[in-house]
């Protein structure tokens, strides 16, 4: 079962080399990134409200999730948690 957040939840992310997430805070608790399963970018909507994001499917010690960095506003967001 997965929990999808729409809108996505803003989060604070700790970044390592090249902006790769190494950890983040969720429910006021630190979460360490164990492994990045997949990474991809999307860029669309240039003809209306542009969307540009870099997504990461992550495994942590507590759960798996999808987070993204908005490449326009530079914020980080939690979009999905997998049970």
Secondary structure, DSSP 8 states (H G I E B T S, - for coil): -EEEEEEEEEE-EEE-GGG-EEEEEETTEEEEEEEEEEEEEEEE-TTSS-EEEEEEEEEESS-EEEEEEETTT--EEEEEEE-
